[in-house]
Amino acid sequence: MGARPGGWRASLFLVFPVFLVLLALLPTLGGNWVINGLERQARREQVESIRRDLRQVSGHLRRLSHPSNISRVILRAVTAALRAGTPLQPILDTPHGRNVSLFLYDGNGKRVPIQGIPAGMVSTSERFFQMLQRARRMELAMSRSEERLATSFFGNTAVIMSLAESLGQFTDLTPLGTSRLGGWFPLTVTAKLH
């Protein structure tokens, strides 16, 4: 069992370059690991920021696209057109305007014809409007024919009280069995209606 010539020196000669390589690589590898971690953290924060922005935008879009908000926009446009004496047809020909049933009444509760809007259900809508006005005055008694009218017009007689109590605002009638919004809005117009 003889010792190899220069044994420990030869080992040191082989280990020392490996040690130098590791000494050079460790800071580089450690630095890369830290940089990659920081980049991952920055990406996570950026993704979370984008998610917050998207939640905010989608919430805003949900509010804007809610039927009551769309209906308010249409109502403002109709009111402005009525006050200016301009035609309503362009407003009601919009995609959202096509979903609107618009009835105008004079001070005596008679339907006012509007150019471009079909004049169907005149007597029915006038009777319904009279019932609505009576309910607003708390005259709650309805005849059988009025109950049938309310049921056929809106599916439920409770709709009349719900609308009567919500003068000047839209009411969601879905809880009452009618999947729509309803509202009645007093308006004084001196211009000639088209």
C-alpha positions in Angstrom: 0.0 0.0 0.0 2.0 2.8 -1.2 1.1 6.4 -1.3 0.6 7.9 -4.6 3.2 10.5 -5.5 1.8 14.0 -4.9 -1.6 12.6 -3.6 -3.1 15.3 -1.6 -1.6 18.0 -3.9 -3.1 16.4 -6.9 -6.5 16.3 -5.1 -6.1 19.9 -4.2 -5.2 20.7 -7.8 -8.6 19.1 -8.9 -10.7 20.5 -6.1 -9.4 24.0 -6.3 -10.7 24.7 -9.8 -14.1 23.1 -8.9 -14.2 25.4 -5.9 -13.4 28.4 -8.0 -16.1 27.5 -10.5 -18.6 27.1 -7.7 -17.4 30.4 -6.1 -18.1 32.1 -9.4 -21.4 30.3 -10.1 -23.1 30.6 -6.7 -23.5 34.4 -6.7 -24.7 34.2 -10.3 -27.2 31.4 -9.6 -28.3 33.1 -6.4 -28.7 36.4 -8.2 -30.7 34.8 -10.9 -32.9 33.1 -8.3 -33.5 36.4 -6.6 -34.2 38.2 -9.9 -36.6 35.5 -11.0 -38.4 35.7 -7.7 -38.7 39.4 -8.0 -40.0 39.1 -11.5 -42.6 36.5 -10.5 -43.7 38.8 -7.7 -44.0 41.8 -10.1 -46.0 39.6 -12.5 -48.3 38.5 -9.7 -48.8 42.1 -8.7 -49.4 43.1 -12.3 -51.9 40.3 -12.8 -53.7 41.3 -9.6 -53.8 44.9 -10.7 -55.3 43.9 -14.0 -57.9 41.7 -12.2 -58.9 44.7 -10.0 -59.2 46.9 -13.1 -61.3 44.3 -14.9 -63.5 43.8 -11.8 -64.0 47.6 -11.7 -64.7 47.9 -15.4 -67.1 44.9 -15.4 -68.9 46.3 -12.4 -69.3 49.6 -14.1 -70.5 47.9 -17.3 -73.0 45.9 -15.2 -74.4 49.1 -13.7 -74.5 50.9 -17.1 -76.2 47.9 -18.8 -78.7 47.3 -16.1 -82.2 47.7 -17.6 -83.1 50.5 -15.1 -80.1 52.5 -16.2 -80.8 51.9 -19.9 -84.5 52.9 -19.3 -83.4 56.1 -17.6 -81.2 57.0 -20.6 -84.2 56.3 -22.9 -86.5 58.3 -20.6 -84.2 61.3 -20.6 -84.0 61.1 -24.4 -87.8 60.9 -24.7 -88.3 63.8 -22.3 -85.8 65.9 -24.2 -87.4 65.1 -27.5 -90.9 65.8 -26.2 -89.8 69.2 -24.7 -88.0 70.1 -28.0 -90.9 68.9 -30.1 -88.7 66.5 -32.0 -89.8 63.0 -33.2 -89.5 60.1 -30.8 -89.1 57.5 -33.5 -85.3 57.7 -33.7 -85.1 57.1 -30.0 -87.5 54.2 -30.0 -85.7 52.6 -33.1 -82.5 52.1 -31.1 -81.9 48.5 -30.0 -82.8 49.3 -26.4 -85.7 51.6 -27.5 -87.4 48.7 -29.3 -87.9 47.1 -25.9 -89.8 50.1 -24.5 -93.6 50.4 -24.5 -94.3 54.1 -24.3 -97.7 55.6 -23.5 -98.3 59.3 -23.2 -101.5 60.7 -21.6 -102.9 64.2 -21.5 -104.1 65.9 -18.3 -107.5 64.0 -18.6 -105.9 60.6 -18.8 -106.5 60.2 -22.5 -103.8 58.6 -24.6 -101.9 61.0 -26.8 -101.1 59.6 -30.2 -97.4 59.8 -31.2 -96.3 59.6 -34.8 -94.5 56.3 -35.5 -95.8 54.6 -32.4 -98.6 52.1 -33.0 -101.8 53.2 -31.3 -102.9 49.8 -30.1 -104.5 49.1 -26.8 -105.7 52.7 -26.4 -108.8 52.0 -24.2 -107.0 49.3 -22.2 -104.1 51.5 -21.5 -106.3 54.4 -20.6 -108.3 52.2 -18.1 -105.1 51.0 -16.6 -103.8 54.5 -16.2 -107.0 55.5 -14.5 -106.6 52.6 -12.1 -103.0 53.7 -11.5 -104.2 57.2 -10.7 -106.9 55.9 -8.3 -104.4 53.7 -6.5 -102.1 56.7 -6.2 -104.9 58.5 -4.4 -105.4 55.4 -2.2 -108.7 54.5 -3.8 -107.9 50.8 -3.7 -111.3 49.2 -4.7 -111.2 47.4 -8.1 -114.1 46.0 -10.0 -113.8 42.4 -11.3 -113.3 43.8 -14.8 -110.4 46.0 -13.5 -108.8 43.0 -11.7 -109.0 41.0 -15.0 -107.6 44.0 -16.9 -104.7 44.4 -14.4 -104.0 40.6 -14.5 -104.1 40.5 -18.3 -102.0 43.7 -18.7 -99.4 42.9 -16.1 -100.1 39.4 -14.8 -100.8 40.6 -11.2 -103.0 43.2 -9.6 -100.2 44.1 -7.1 -98.4 45.7 -10.0 -100.8 48.6 -9.8 -100.0 49.5 -6.2 -96.3 48.9 -6.8 -96.3 51.4 -9.7 -98.6 53.8 -7.9 -96.2 54.0 -5.0 -93.2 54.6 -7.3 -94.2 57.8 -9.2 -91.1 59.2 -11.0 -89.0 56.1 -10.7 -88.6 52.7 -12.3 -89.8 49.6 -10.4 -88.6 46.1 -11.0 -91.8 44.1 -11.4 -90.1 40.7 -11.5 -90.9 39.9 -7.9 -94.6 40.4 -8.8 -94.4 37.9 -11.6 -93.8 40.3 -14.5 -90.3 40.2 -15.9 -89.9 43.9 -16.8 -89.5 47.3 -15.4 -92.4 49.8 -15.1 -92.7 53.4 -14.2 -94.8 56.5 -14.7 -93.4 59.9 -14.9 -95.3 63.2 -14.8 -94.1 65.6 -17.5 -95.4 68.9 -18.6 -94.9 69.5 -22.3 -96.0 72.6 -24.2 -94.5 71.6 -27.6 -96.7 69.8 -30.2 -96.2 66.1 -29.9 -95.1 64.2 -33.1 
